[in-house]
């Protein structure tokens, strides 16, 4: 039996008569992860240290190697700054007559008992500024995995404390974050404590997500859809309401009144008439007249739009994941009106589909990070616009009074049944709840409240405005209208109100909230609707869904205040002369 062994290699060879031991020597080299030069944070530039570790070759009888330190390019023949058998060069602490300076390059020569040698270059890092922590990629795609790492320090007494952008803490050296999304992007801060430095070593790693678009797949408008699975069919709602018009049996005002029997119809016709058991029935249109028909519902079955026989539309706008009415509008279609009080952007309904949240007809989600909870006209939040910045949205404009569609059924020859049958059910975008899309050739009323971050000893704000622009297909240049605050400043807030006429063939419409001065401006309770419409809006507490404010036709608020038990104790009314307390109620139970 023959055995070959050496550094990292060991093999057995079988022979017929003997056993022989053969050593195979690996070449001398350096442990790359244990070769480091540094200057600790808070120390002088010339207080550097270098530690290297050799492996392989033939060490001396004590298991060590000879190390020699030199300036860069001088390790082969010298001169040498220092030499030892430990590989540790710390002149600032040992009192040697040389110094290791940060950001300078040095070389270490190492030799073994067989005169084999190796040279390793080392740069003295400044731990106060060097990149001691890093990520495995410069930027990541949505859903990638992130590996963070810290360089290996020549110490076993080292601890790590990572702080993630969301506040999560990790104590491993190289954290791993899987399936990253927008919440994982940001700066990861690590504090490294080691016995090689008195002060902790600090480092930051910025995890960047490449530009991406979250596309919410719509199974409704795909090639084919099951209308019952997605609630397009099979949900029964009231479609139209009818009123019976006919003469009363007692129509002579001079006759004697018989309260018990008077008031009945002189004749009556059923709404549906059936001629046979197989007949589907016919509706009467001479006596029965419809007075309202529903044209749109949301996913929870709440009515969004209806119209009367005169063609006048009424609409309801829902928020808080389509669960609560935030505005009701008379004489306006659903797509023509919009309201945003900035209250429900952080509202959580328990919906697991966070990638595709409830659609908003008027959406400032891109500016969610600008919402401010320190100032508000009503509710808890407002939109904060810093000096010189603007926050805006854009909407399409249509001249066509579009109606919602229903699924279309495609029939064709089916080989399985040998005759025509249903092939697919198709839909288009018109079946979905529309977003805000005003109509051209109409006047539009825009209203909002603004507060400037300044001690304004004035009668009106001058450093905030709403920039309104609309563009026609007949003209490449956009028409600009500037809406300024006007009226009394009420509790720090001033109303902006502007009427804009959208000409025929208008294709786009934009609204931008702007701060012009040196301070920020806060905007709240923005509403847009046709000039001839009438809107009331509502603001709820996003935590407990109590009604906090109701804004009337002129966008003036009625405020509702509650005690800790949730009992209404005070109602205040916003007027041009200030905020007035209307009612105040206190109640208590006497302890027995």
Order of alpha helices (4+ residues) and beta strands (2+ residues): beta-beta-beta-beta-beta-beta-beta-beta-beta-beta-alpha-beta-beta-beta-beta-beta-beta-beta-beta-beta-beta-beta-beta-beta-beta-beta-beta-beta-beta-beta-beta-beta-beta-beta-beta-beta-beta-beta-beta-beta-beta-beta-beta-beta
